[in-house]
Amino acid sequence: MTSDTHDMVSAERDADDDRNDADTGSDISYRVPGLERGLKILTEFSPREPVLGAPELSKRLKIPRTTVFRLLQTLESLGFLERADKDRNYRLGVAVLRLGFEYLSSLELTDLGLPIIEALRNDTGLTSHIVIRDGRDVVFVAKAQSHAPIFSSVKVNVGTRLPAHATTHGQVLMGDMTLDDLKKLYPEPELERFTKQTPATIDDLYERIRDDARRGFAISESSFERGISVVSAPVRNDTGRIVAVITTTIPRHEIDASLLDSGLIDKVRRAADELSQRLNYRPTGSSNSGAKYFKALGLK
């Protein structure tokens, strides 16, 4: 029997398994065997056994080896597994970590940060958000809505995703990334442009990021969405890495000078610093990781 024929027979057997499970008439009819097998594969990896191959997984789970190969390749394509060596062994990929740690991190940010952005909203009268980065997107994870009627037209809610490279939030969130980091994240020669102010290349994006990092905050006036301006400042965790931004939204094409004169930038920065402190970031002393990242970027 050829390999292709064997795969076809195995695929038919899997389909039969699915149908048999669905015909039992019990709660098992709601289970998806393929998904169940994939999750079982992931749970076999542990600190004791961080690297496993198809033959061992097939033996443990009593699943045909060709089926295991297909499941492994699918999990690899989604980032849940990655190749450990040339012998078709695998280890857990970053997507598994992201499922848990980014979710827990966003919960922590929300729990600790919500009172802070609510106080910022009350002090400025402006809608305030906490935003994190997920790969090439930024995600809004917390919101303190302004009571002013003009903000009813601003359609940015918790869960909203926007392109990181094209938004001020994303550029601030990438403030401790090197040029090489950015090139890995954006391998394409030109970046997708949304307005005339969107960086066109990685070099343009890097310069924008460096400017914001030196400044310690960023201002955007209709740079991504017409009629929406923002002031954003970075939030760091105990390792010194930028993990979020706190931002205020001004529903106008430009930011009035009177609003800036009222200390808006300092208020946003203080809110970001307060959340950083609650995440155990300490900007002074020998453990000043933030300073190390600035030094690595060639910034003072």
BAVEX-720525 format. One record per residue (C-alpha): x, y, z; residue number from 1. Coordinates in pm, 1 decimal, m for minus. Each point is the difference from the previous one (the first is absolute). Layout:
// residues N
[pt [X; Y; Z]; NUM]
...
END
This chain:
// residues 300
[pt [0.0; 0.0; 0.0]; 1]
[pt [140.8; 341.2; m99.0]; 2]
[pt [34.7; 284.6; 244.3]; 3]
[pt [m276.1; 197.6; m175.6]; 4]
[pt [m234.6; m298.9; 7.3]; 5]
[pt [77.4; m56.8; 366.0]; 6]
[pt [m80.5; 364.9; 75.3]; 7]
[pt [m330.7; m28.5; m187.0]; 8]
[pt [m96.2; m315.0; 190.2]; 9]
[pt [98.9; 165.0; 326.3]; 10]
[pt [m201.5; 312.4; m84.7]; 11]
[pt [m305.8; m217.0; m76.3]; 12]
[pt [50.4; m180.0; 329.4]; 13]
[pt [10.8; 335.3; 181.0]; 14]
[pt [m320.4; 105.8; m172.7]; 15]
[pt [m164.3; m326.7; 103.1]; 16]
[pt [112.5; 64.3; 357.1]; 17]
[pt [m162.3; 342.4; m14.2]; 18]
[pt [m326.4; m145.4; m132.2]; 19]
[pt [m0.9; m280.6; 255.3]; 20]
[pt [50.1; 248.6; 282.7]; 21]
[pt [m284.1; 214.7; m135.1]; 22]
[pt [m235.5; m299.4; m18.8]; 23]
[pt [28.4; m104.6; 364.3]; 24]
[pt [m293.4; 222.1; 103.4]; 25]
[pt [176.2; 120.0; 317.1]; 26]
[pt [203.2; 305.5; 95.4]; 27]
[pt [290.1; m140.3; m200.1]; 28]
[pt [m187.4; 102.4; m315.6]; 29]
[pt [105.8; 356.6; 71.9]; 30]
[pt [368.6; m89.4; 13.9]; 31]
[pt [235.2; 48.9; m293.3]; 32]
[pt [246.4; m291.7; m8.2]; 33]
[pt [256.7; 183.6; m211.6]; 34]
[pt [6.7; 292.8; 240.3]; 35]
[pt [8.7; m234.5; 297.7]; 36]
[pt [298.7; m184.1; m143.7]; 37]
[pt [182.6; 324.6; m72.6]; 38]
[pt [m49.8; 121.3; 356.5]; 39]
[pt [111.8; m337.1; 137.1]; 40]
[pt [319.7; 33.7; m200.7]; 41]
[pt [68.0; 342.2; 154.6]; 42]
[pt [m55.1; m131.4; 353.3]; 43]
[pt [264.6; m270.0; m50.3]; 44]
[pt [273.9; 264.3; m2.3]; 45]
[pt [135.7; 89.7; 342.5]; 46]
[pt [311.3; 142.8; 168.4]; 47]
[pt [121.2; m358.2; 39.0]; 48]
[pt [m64.3; m80.6; m364.9]; 49]
[pt [17.8; 325.2; m197.4]; 50]
[pt [80.7; m179.2; m327.6]; 51]
[pt [m207.5; m282.3; m150.0]; 52]
[pt [m34.2; m167.0; m338.3]; 53]
[pt [m283.3; m156.4; m195.2]; 54]
[pt [90.4; m365.2; 75.6]; 55]
[pt [m4.7; 57.0; 376.1]; 56]
[pt [m321.3; 204.3; m11.8]; 57]
[pt [m166.9; m262.7; m219.7]; 58]
[pt [94.6; m271.2; 249.2]; 59]
[pt [m120.1; 194.2; 304.8]; 60]
[pt [m327.7; 122.3; m143.8]; 61]
[pt [m73.4; m311.5; m208.1]; 62]
[pt [m51.9; 214.0; m311.5]; 63]
[pt [124.9; m109.3; m345.6]; 64]
[pt [338.9; 150.1; m73.3]; 65]
[pt [m114.3; 166.6; m324.1]; 66]
[pt [m282.8; 168.2; 192.1]; 67]
[pt [249.7; 122.6; 258.9]; 68]
[pt [220.0; 138.8; m278.2]; 69]
[pt [m291.0; 197.5; m142.8]; 70]
[pt [m99.0; 129.5; 343.6]; 71]
[pt [359.0; 102.9; 72.2]; 72]
[pt [29.0; 184.4; m331.5]; 73]
[pt [m329.6; 178.5; 64.0]; 74]
[pt [106.2; 103.8; 350.4]; 75]
[pt [334.8; 114.3; m139.7]; 76]
[pt [m166.9; 212.4; m268.6]; 77]
[pt [m204.8; 173.1; 270.8]; 78]
[pt [304.4; 67.4; 217.2]; 79]
[pt [m97.5; m236.7; 283.0]; 80]
[pt [295.7; m227.9; m77.3]; 81]
[pt [339.7; 58.0; m157.2]; 82]
[pt [271.8; m230.8; m132.9]; 83]
[pt [260.7; m85.5; 263.0]; 84]
[pt [249.2; m164.1; m236.6]; 85]
[pt [36.8; m164.2; m340.6]; 86]
[pt [m147.8; m330.4; 120.8]; 87]
[pt [m360.8; 122.4; m6.4]; 88]
[pt [m10.3; 52.0; 373.3]; 89]
[pt [m209.0; 283.7; 136.0]; 90]
[pt [m25.7; 231.7; 297.6]; 91]
[pt [m267.7; 246.5; 109.7]; 92]
[pt [m16.4; 320.6; m202.1]; 93]
[pt [m58.2; 358.1; 104.6]; 94]
[pt [m372.2; m13.4; m81.9]; 95]
[pt [m51.4; m228.6; 301.4]; 96]
[pt [169.2; 251.3; 226.4]; 97]
[pt [m201.3; 282.0; m151.3]; 98]
[pt [m325.9; m177.6; 77.7]; 99]
[pt [74.5; 2.5; 370.8]; 100]
[pt [243.1; 274.9; 81.3]; 101]
[pt [m140.9; 276.4; m218.4]; 102]
[pt [m348.7; m71.3; 126.5]; 103]
[pt [113.7; 0.4; 363.2]; 104]
[pt [209.4; 307.3; m66.3]; 105]
[pt [m295.5; 183.8; m152.7]; 106]
[pt [m212.3; m99.4; 300.7]; 107]
[pt [262.7; 137.6; 235.6]; 108]
[pt [26.8; 316.9; m202.8]; 109]
[pt [m376.5; 35.9; 1.2]; 110]
[pt [m39.5; m63.6; 372.6]; 111]
[pt [283.6; 230.7; 98.5]; 112]
[pt [m45.3; 256.2; m273.9]; 113]
[pt [m374.5; 57.5; m16.4]; 114]
[pt [m13.3; 225.4; 310.0]; 115]
[pt [294.0; 195.0; m142.2]; 116]
[pt [m156.8; 70.8; m339.1]; 117]
[pt [m332.3; 78.5; 166.9]; 118]
[pt [178.3; 261.2; 211.7]; 119]
[pt [171.6; 129.9; m316.0]; 120]
[pt [m338.1; 20.6; m173.0]; 121]
[pt [m147.4; 191.4; 294.2]; 122]
[pt [296.0; 238.5; 8.9]; 123]
[pt [9.6; 73.8; m374.0]; 124]
[pt [m356.4; m64.4; m113.4]; 125]
[pt [143.8; m219.0; m275.5]; 126]
[pt [m59.5; m367.2; m77.5]; 127]
[pt [305.2; m197.5; 110.6]; 128]
[pt [120.1; m348.5; m96.1]; 129]
[pt [258.7; m263.3; 82.2]; 130]
[pt [144.4; m153.4; m315.5]; 131]
[pt [233.2; m299.4; m47.8]; 132]
[pt [177.9; m140.9; m305.3]; 133]
[pt [m73.8; m344.7; m141.9]; 134]
[pt [245.0; m60.9; m282.9]; 135]
[pt [m73.3; 249.9; m275.4]; 136]
[pt [m320.4; 125.7; 164.4]; 137]
[pt [m83.0; 214.7; 298.6]; 138]
[pt [m292.3; m111.1; 217.7]; 139]
[pt [m208.2; 222.9; 226.6]; 140]
[pt [m39.1; m188.2; 330.5]; 141]
[pt [m154.8; 263.4; 228.8]; 142]
[pt [m208.0; 313.5; m49.2]; 143]
[pt [m121.8; 290.6; 212.9]; 144]
[pt [m268.2; 171.0; m206.7]; 145]
[pt [m36.7; 376.9; 11.5]; 146]
[pt [m340.1; 130.9; 101.4]; 147]
[pt [13.6; 273.5; m265.8]; 148]
[pt [m253.9; m54.9; m284.2]; 149]
[pt [263.6; 64.3; m268.1]; 150]
[pt [168.7; m331.2; 88.6]; 151]
[pt [m304.8; m203.4; m102.6]; 152]
[pt [131.5; 10.0; m357.3]; 153]
[pt [332.7; m161.4; 93.5]; 154]
[pt [m39.5; m372.2; m77.2]; 155]
[pt [299.0; m146.3; 182.7]; 156]
[pt [m91.3; m261.7; 258.0]; 157]
[pt [169.3; m272.2; 201.2]; 158]
[pt [117.1; m264.0; m246.7]; 159]
[pt [49.2; 241.2; m290.3]; 160]
[pt [309.8; m81.8; m206.2]; 161]
[pt [197.5; 246.1; m209.2]; 162]
[pt [324.6; m34.3; m200.9]; 163]
[pt [294.1; 65.8; 230.0]; 164]
[pt [231.4; 164.3; m251.9]; 165]
[pt [m262.6; 252.6; m110.5]; 166]
[pt [m114.4; 115.5; 345.4]; 167]
[pt [166.0; 211.9; 263.5]; 168]
[pt [m93.0; m263.2; 258.3]; 169]
[pt [190.5; m266.8; m190.4]; 170]
[pt [303.4; 218.7; m57.5]; 171]
[pt [25.8; 72.0; 372.7]; 172]
[pt [m51.6; m368.8; 80.7]; 173]
[pt [293.5; m88.5; m227.3]; 174]
[pt [222.6; 249.6; 179.1]; 175]
[pt [250.3; m257.6; 129.0]; 176]
[pt [29.8; m194.3; m326.2]; 177]
[pt [319.6; 10.1; m203.8]; 178]
[pt [12.8; 49.6; m374.9]; 179]
[pt [66.1; m373.3; m41.0]; 180]
[pt [m306.1; m78.0; 211.9]; 181]
[pt [m211.7; 218.0; m226.7]; 182]
[pt [137.8; m159.9; m316.1]; 183]
[pt [m98.4; m342.3; 131.4]; 184]
[pt [m348.0; 123.2; 82.6]; 185]
[pt [m37.8; 181.7; m334.2]; 186]
[pt [206.9; m184.5; m264.6]; 187]
[pt [m180.1; 171.3; m289.1]; 188]
[pt [185.5; 283.7; m181.0]; 189]
[pt [m286.7; 248.9; 39.1]; 190]
[pt [m257.0; 40.5; 274.9]; 191]
[pt [m371.7; 30.2; m61.1]; 192]
[pt [m96.3; 366.9; 9.2]; 193]
[pt [m328.3; 127.9; 141.3]; 194]
[pt [67.7; 375.9; m12.2]; 195]
[pt [280.3; 223.8; m119.4]; 196]
[pt [141.9; m12.9; 352.4]; 197]
[pt [37.2; m380.6; 5.4]; 198]
[pt [368.7; m103.2; m14.5]; 199]
[pt [74.7; m138.4; m345.6]; 200]
[pt [302.3; m216.7; 87.7]; 201]
[pt [158.1; m170.8; 299.0]; 202]
[pt [262.9; 273.9; 16.0]; 203]
[pt [m272.0; 264.0; 15.7]; 204]
[pt [m180.1; m196.0; 271.1]; 205]
[pt [320.4; m43.7; 199.0]; 206]
[pt [73.6; 371.9; m6.1]; 207]
[pt [m353.5; 71.5; 119.1]; 208]
[pt [40.3; m251.7; 281.7]; 209]
[pt [335.8; 144.9; 105.6]; 210]
[pt [m143.2; 351.6; 11.6]; 211]
[pt [m288.6; m112.6; 221.1]; 212]
[pt [236.6; m199.7; 223.8]; 213]
[pt [226.7; 302.6; 53.2]; 214]
[pt [m299.5; 218.2; 77.1]; 215]
[pt [m166.4; m246.5; 235.3]; 216]
[pt [m344.1; 59.0; m151.0]; 217]
[pt [m164.9; 50.4; m337.9]; 218]
[pt [m256.3; 234.7; m148.5]; 219]
[pt [m205.2; m81.2; m306.9]; 220]
[pt [m227.4; 241.0; m182.4]; 221]
[pt [m222.1; m188.5; m248.9]; 222]
[pt [295.6; m220.7; m96.7]; 223]
[pt [m207.2; m318.9; m24.3]; 224]
[pt [m364.6; 105.6; 7.7]; 225]
[pt [m119.7; 338.7; m114.3]; 226]
[pt [m138.2; 208.7; 283.1]; 227]
[pt [162.6; m207.9; 275.5]; 228]
[pt [307.4; 115.6; 191.1]; 229]
[pt [173.3; m175.8; 289.1]; 230]
[pt [264.9; 36.6; 267.4]; 231]
[pt [169.1; m328.0; 99.7]; 232]
[pt [266.4; m101.1; 253.4]; 233]
[pt [171.6; m336.9; 60.9]; 234]
[pt [m60.0; m235.9; 291.2]; 235]
[pt [286.5; m226.9; 111.0]; 236]
[pt [1.2; m316.8; 207.6]; 237]
[pt [249.0; m121.0; 260.2]; 238]
[pt [251.6; m100.5; m270.7]; 239]
[pt [m5.6; 345.9; m155.1]; 240]
[pt [m174.3; m111.0; m317.3]; 241]
[pt [m280.0; 206.6; m149.7]; 242]
[pt [m315.9; m208.1; 48.5]; 243]
[pt [m275.1; 255.5; m61.4]; 244]
[pt [m81.0; 362.7; m64.0]; 245]
[pt [m245.0; 229.7; 168.3]; 246]
[pt [m163.9; 233.1; m246.5]; 247]
[pt [m258.5; 275.6; m6.3]; 248]
[pt [m218.4; 70.1; m301.5]; 249]
[pt [m84.9; 348.1; m123.5]; 250]
[pt [m284.6; m6.4; m257.3]; 251]
[pt [142.6; 286.6; m204.7]; 252]
[pt [228.5; 40.9; m300.7]; 253]
[pt [253.6; 182.6; 214.7]; 254]
[pt [72.9; 30.9; 370.0]; 255]
[pt [m84.9; 343.6; 131.9]; 256]
[pt [292.5; 188.4; 149.4]; 257]
[pt [m211.5; 70.3; 306.5]; 258]
[pt [m36.7; m373.3; 58.7]; 259]
[pt [374.5; m48.9; m13.9]; 260]
[pt [52.6; 304.3; 222.2]; 261]
[pt [m226.5; m164.3; 258.4]; 262]
[pt [265.7; m267.9; 53.7]; 263]
[pt [m157.4; m279.5; m203.6]; 264]
[pt [332.3; m159.8; m94.9]; 265]
[pt [123.5; m5.8; 359.6]; 266]
[pt [m329.7; m149.6; 115.5]; 267]
[pt [23.0; m283.3; m252.9]; 268]
[pt [362.6; m65.5; 87.9]; 269]
[pt [m74.2; m2.3; 372.2]; 270]
[pt [m279.3; m250.7; m56.2]; 271]
[pt [235.1; m224.1; m200.3]; 272]
[pt [268.8; 33.0; 268.1]; 273]
[pt [m249.8; m90.8; 270.7]; 274]
[pt [m103.8; m316.8; m182.7]; 275]
[pt [367.4; m84.0; m59.5]; 276]
[pt [62.9; 29.7; 373.0]; 277]
[pt [m294.5; m229.4; 71.7]; 278]
[pt [164.5; m250.5; m234.9]; 279]
[pt [314.7; 30.2; 215.9]; 280]
[pt [202.6; 202.2; m247.4]; 281]
[pt [277.7; 189.5; 175.4]; 282]
[pt [177.0; 255.2; m223.5]; 283]
[pt [299.9; 47.2; 232.3]; 284]
[pt [266.3; m228.3; 143.0]; 285]
[pt [203.2; m284.5; m143.9]; 286]
[pt [m307.0; m181.3; m130.0]; 287]
[pt [m101.8; 284.7; m227.2]; 288]
[pt [m84.0; m216.9; m300.0]; 289]
[pt [m170.8; 288.4; m176.8]; 290]
[pt [326.3; 191.7; m7.7]; 291]
[pt [173.4; m308.7; m141.0]; 292]
[pt [m248.8; m14.6; m286.0]; 293]
[pt [51.7; 369.0; m73.2]; 294]
[pt [375.5; m58.1; m4.6]; 295]
[pt [m41.8; m294.6; m236.7]; 296]
[pt [m198.0; 225.9; m232.3]; 297]
[pt [267.9; 268.9; 15.2]; 298]
[pt [m227.7; 229.5; 200.0]; 299]
[pt [80.0; 192.2; 316.7]; 300]
END
